[in-house]
Amino acid sequence: MALSIIILAAGQGTRMCSALPKVLHEIAGKPLLEHVVETAAHLPGAQINVVYGHGGKLVPERLAHLAVNWVEQADQLGTGHAVMQAMPAVASADKVLVLYGDVPLIRAETLDRLLKVDGVALLTVSLEDATGYGRIERDQQGHICRIIEHKDASEQQKQIQEINTGIMACSAQQMSMWLERLDNNNSQGEYYLTDLIEMAVADGVEVISVAAQSEAEVLGINDRVQLAALERVYQQEQAQALMRAGVTVMDPSRLDIRGVVTTGQDVVLDINVILEGKVVLGEGIQVGANTSIRNCKIGDGVIIKQHCVLEDAEIGNDATIGPFARIRPEARLSEGVHIGNFVEIKKSIVGKGSKINHLSYIGDSEIGCDVNIGAGTITCNYDGAYKHKTIIGDNAFIGSDTQLVAPVTVGKGATIGAGSTITSDTPDNELSLSRSKQISLKGWRRPVKKPTENK
């Protein structure tokens, strides 16, 4: 039996107090709906249908990269009505799984257990405080007989801790049959998907419950307080996974992962580290506090000191970076490179063992091995219209406060005198410099104010 998944994502989310549709708000830098779609995609052979509504085309436009069938619910008339809109895309022989676009932490393992149930399956969870949720009412034999909404529950029914998550699975034929009988004779004038449970029981079809592994995985988001709370739950789970893999996380409550992170053993992450996109960390890496790393591959034994920003870069083994360094896209630092404080590297290759330790900008450059670049050095790569390349040979020494005006090549073993502006290629193993002659003026006196001006 093929699987059709229907994800309900049409709600406005008025309590978010936002012009943005609720399912486009983010956890870990990714829209809520995208989390659900990615989880659903792990289920074998699934065809995913997403029902959108509030915000018009904004949801499918923002998430056009997702491999789903978009279904519009022009009028938001309840969860049952939303499922009705998607059913024409579902084959009659399929099994249907209903998910929610604002329940981002649902686990594929939980859904797999739900789908293994023959017949009608309902995901439930027990809460210490079930206020506001629909209660699962069972008969004396323990079979589910109906769902009682909180507002309709008696005081005795409100003591029930098992609640309905709304996530359910059944055959497409059963779903279609019960949806045809669904009505909106209620105070809200909406078609409720939960009414299908009572229909199933009335038809003599047993509804089998599956318990969620945790409360967090089935919690929906209705406001920004809940959004922030689930963000921390997600981040805690990511931190725990890293620690189990051999990473030391100095404070799990102050780590943010917004992508996919692969790590070797004995990595140390200090407080307020942000890992975004695809990040690969080798073994024995130390990452200092308040550092952001995005889409980087970092080799073994690298030390990244406090307050650094790395993006779309590759760092070789045993390199040292920072503090206060910025490594920009297309930077490749080789083994043993030293990048110091207030150094910016952009679209450049830095060879093995080279050092750029202070207050420098290196852009659009190829730097050889064992090069020393002094403080205040700038590669002047941009002429206002085009970018140009600077090439520095192996073992070159660049004195402090040097401007290298690209395109320019500094020879192997060359020395550039401090304070120089280099506009032409320099030969190998020679000293090159450009300075005005230093003079001292005898008898010169510094201007001073007249006594009356000091008052």
N, C-alpha and C positions, 0 to 999 in steps of 0.2 A: 504494500500500500504506500503510495507516494505521500509526501508531507507538504501541505500548504500552511504557511504561517501567516497570520493576519496580525499586524501590529497597529494598535489604535493610537493615533498621534494627531487627532484633529482638535483637541481641546485648546481653549484660549489660555487657561491658567491665569485667571484674573488676579489671584493673590500674589502673583509674581510682580504685579504693578509694572509691567513692561510692555513696550510695543513689539517686542520679539516674541514669537510663539514659544510656549514653554519648552517644547522638545528641542529647541535650538540653544537653550541655555546649556552651559558646559560643566562637566566634571572632568578634571585632569586634562583640561584643554581640548576636550572632545564633546560635541553635542550629545545630550542625553539619548536621543534617538539613535545616534550612530553606535553608542555602546550596545544598545539592544539588538540592532541589526547585526553587529559583529558577533554577538553571542549566538544569535539565531543561525548565522551562517556556518557555525560549527556543527550543526545538526545535519547528518547525512541526507543528501538529496532534497534539501528544503527549497521550495519556491517561496519567496518572501514578498508579501503584499503589505504596503504601508498605506493606511488611510489617513489622509491629511485634510485639513479644513481651515482652521483659523490661520490668518496670515496669507491666504491665497497660495500663490505659486512660490512663496518665499522658502518654504521647507524643501520642496523638491529641487529648487534652484541651488540652495546652499549645499544640499547633499546629493547633487547630481552624480557624484562619483560612486554612489552606492548601487550595487547590483540588485535592485528591487523593482517591483511593479507598483507604480504610484496610482492610488485610487482617491479621488476627491469626494469628500462628504460636504456638499455645498451647504446643507443645513445641519447643524449639530443637534440631533434629536435623540441623543443617548447612545450608550455603548451597543445595544442591540441593533440600532439603526446603522451604526458605523460598520458592524460586521456584515449587515445586509448589502452594503455598497461593494464589498469585496467579494462576495460569494459568486458573482458571475465569472470571476477569474479562477475559481476553484473547480477542479474536476470532481465529478460525483463519486468517484472511487477513492478520493484522497482522504487522508486524515487531516483534521483541522486543529491547529494550535493557536490560541488567542493570547497575544502578549500586549504590553503597554509601553508606549514610547517614553513615559516618564518614570519607568521602573528600571534604572540603568544597571543595577548590580546583580540582576538575575544570573544564575550560573547555568552553563550548558549542562553540567552534570545533573543538576536538579531537573531540568527540562527533559533530559534523557530518561530519568526515572519516571517522569510523568507519562512520557510517550510509550513506555513499556506496558502500561496498564491497558488491558482489553476493555473496551467500552468507554464510558464517560469518566474522565479523570479530572479532579479538581485539586489545585494546589492550595494548601492551607498552612497556617502558622499559628502558634499559640503565643499570646501576648499577656504580660502581667497587667497592662492597662490597655484594654481593647476599646476604649471610648472612641466612638465615631465610626467604628468598623461594623460590617455585617457579620453576625454570628452564625456559626454552623450549628444548626439544630439537628440532633440525632434521635432516633427512636430507641426503644428499650434494648434492641439488639445491637445498637451502636451504628446503625446504618444512617447515612445522611438523608434527611427528609426535606429540608429546605434551608434557605438563607434568610435570616431575619435582620433587616436593616436596623441600625442602632435606634433611630427615631421611632421605630415601630415596636421595639423590644420591651417586654415587661421587665420589672426589676429582677425577677428570677433569671430571665434570659440574658440580661446584661451581665450576669455573673459568669457567663460562658466566656472562656478565654480563647477558644479556637475561632479564628476569623477567616473570612474569605479573602483571598488575594486577587480574585478576578481572573487569574490565569487558569485556563481549562483546555481540555482536548477531547475531541470525539470525532466520529466519522462525519464526512461532509453531508451524507444523506440525513443523518440525525440532525445535524445543525440546520440544514435547510428546512426540514419538516417542522422543527420547533420555532424557527424564525418566522415561518408563515403564520403561525398561531399567536405570535407575540402581539400585544396591544400596548397602547400608551394610556390606559385608564388609571392615571395616578396624578398626584398633585403637581408633578413637574411636567406632565404631558410628554414624557420621554419613553423610549423603548429600552427596557433594562435587560441586559444580557443575563443577569442573575436569575431572572424569572425562568430561564431554561432549565435550571436545576429542579425546580418544583415540577415542571412539565415532565422531565425525565422520570422522576419518582412516580408521578401519576400514571405514566405509561408502563410502569413496572420495570424500568431500566435502572439498575443499581449505579449510584454515583460513588466512585471510589476516590478517597482522598489520598494525597501524597503530601507529606510534611516537608516544608522548606528546611534547608540546613540551618538557616539563621534568619532572624528578623530583618536584618539589613538588606538581604538580597531581594526581598519582596516589598520594600518600602517605596512608595511613590513620592514624588516631589510636588508640593503645592505652593511653596513660598521659598523665599531666599534663605530663611533660617534652616529649613529642611535641606535645601541645596548645599549649604555650607556643612551641615552635619554629615551628609552622605559623602561629601568630598573628603572629610577627615577619615571616615570609615574606609573609603577606597584607598587613601594614602597609607593608612595603617596596614591594610592588607598587603600593599606593595612593599612596604618597608619590612614586614615580617617575612615575605618571600625572599627578599634580598638577604636578610640575616640568616635564614635557613640555608642559603647558598654560600655562606661563608663571608658575608660582608659585615663589617662593623658600622652600625649606624649610631652615631653619638646620641641623637635624640630622635626617635621615630616620629614624634609629633611635629618635628621641624624638618621634614624631608618631603619634597614634592616630585612625583614622577608623572610626566605628561607624555608618555610614549612607551616604547619598548626598550628595556635595558637588559643587556647581557653583561655578566661580570665574571671575572676570575676570582680566585680565593684571596683572602686577606686584603680586601679593599677597605679603606676607611673613609667614611663620609661624615664630615663635620656638620654643624648645624646650618640650617637654611640653604641647603644645596638644592638646586632645581635641575632635573634631568629631563630634557624634552626631545621628542622625535625618536630617532633610532640612535642609541648610545651604546657603544661597545667599550667596556672597561677591562683592561688586562689584569694581571695579578699584581698584588702589592702596591696598588695605587693609593695615594693619599690626596683627598680633595678637601681644601680648606673651606672655612665658613663663608657663607654669602656668595657662593660661586654658582654660575649658571652654565650648563653644558648642553648644547643642542646639536644633534646630528653629527656626532664626532666618534672617531675610533682612536682610542688612547692605549698605548702600549704598556708593557709591564714596567713596574717600578717608577712610574711617573709621579712627580710631586707637583700638585697644583695648589698654590698658596691662596690665602684669603682674597676675596673680592675680585675674582677673575671672571671673564665672560669668553666662552669658546663657542664657535658656531661653524658648522660645516667644515671641520678641519680634521687633519690626521696628525697625531702626535706619536713620535717614535719612542722606543724604550728608554727609560732612565732620563727623560727630559725633565727640566724644572721650569715652572712657569709661575710668574707673579712675585709678590702680590700686586694687585691692581693692574693686571695685564688684560689686553683684549686681543683674542685670536679670531680673525674674521674669516669668511668663507674662502675656500680654496687655498688655505694655508696648509703647508706640509712641513712639519718640523721633524728632523731626523733624530737618530739616537744621540742622547747626551747633550742636546741643545739646551742652552740656558736663556730664558726670556725673563727679564727682570721687571721692576716696578714701572708703571706708566709707559709700557711699550705696546705698540699696536702693530700687528702683522696682518697683511691682507694680500691674498692671491699671490703668495710667495713660497718658494722652496728654500728652506734653511738647512744647510748641510750638517753632517755629523760633527758634533763637538763645538759648533759655533756658538758665540755668546753675544747677546744684545741685552745688556743689563740695565740700562737706564734711559728713560725719557726719549724714546726714539719712535719714528714711524717708518716701517718698511712695507712698501706696496709694489705689486707687479715686479717682483725681483726674483733672481736666482742667486742664492748665496752659497758659496762652496763650503768645504769642510774647514774646521778650525779657524774660522774668521772671527776677529774681535771687532765689534762695532761700538764705538765710544758713545758717551752720553750726548743726547741732543742731536743725533744724526737723523737726517730726513732724506728719503728718496723722493725727489720731486717728479712724480710720475704723470702728472696731469697738466696739460698745456691749456686747458680751458675747453678743449674740444675732444682730444684723444688721450688715451692712456699709453704710456711708453714704458719699456722694460729697462731695469738696471741689472747688470750682471757683475758679480763680485767673485773673483777667483779664490781658490784655496789659499789658506794661510795669510790672507790680506789683513791689514790692520787699518781701521778707519778711525782717525782721531775725532775727539769730541767736537760738537758743534759744526758738523760737516753737512753740506747740502750736495747731494749727488743728483744732477739735473739730467733726467732720462730723455732720450736713450743714451746710455753710457755704460762702458765696461771698465771695471777696475781689474788690472792684471793679477795673476797669481803672485803671492808673496809681496804685493805692492803695499806701500805705506802712504796713507793720506794724512798730511799734517792737520792738526786741529785748526778749526775755524776756516776751513777751505770751502770754496764753492767750485765743484768739479763739473765742467761742461763738456770735456773731451775725454776720450779713452786714455787710460794711463797704462804705462808699460809694466811688465812683470818685474818684481824684485827691485823696484826703484821708489824713491820718495817723490811724491807729487804734492804740491800745495799752491794755494793762491791767496796771497795776503798783501795788503798795503804795507809799505815800509813804516815801521814804528818810529815816531819822533817824540822828543821832549822839548818843550819851549822854555828856555830860561827866562826868568823874570815874570812869568805869567802868574797872575793872582786871581783867585776865585772871587767873583762878585759878592759883595756883602751889602746889607741894608744900612742906610744911614741911621745914626742913633735915634733920631726922632721918629723913624719908621718902625722901630721895635716896640714902641709904646702902644 
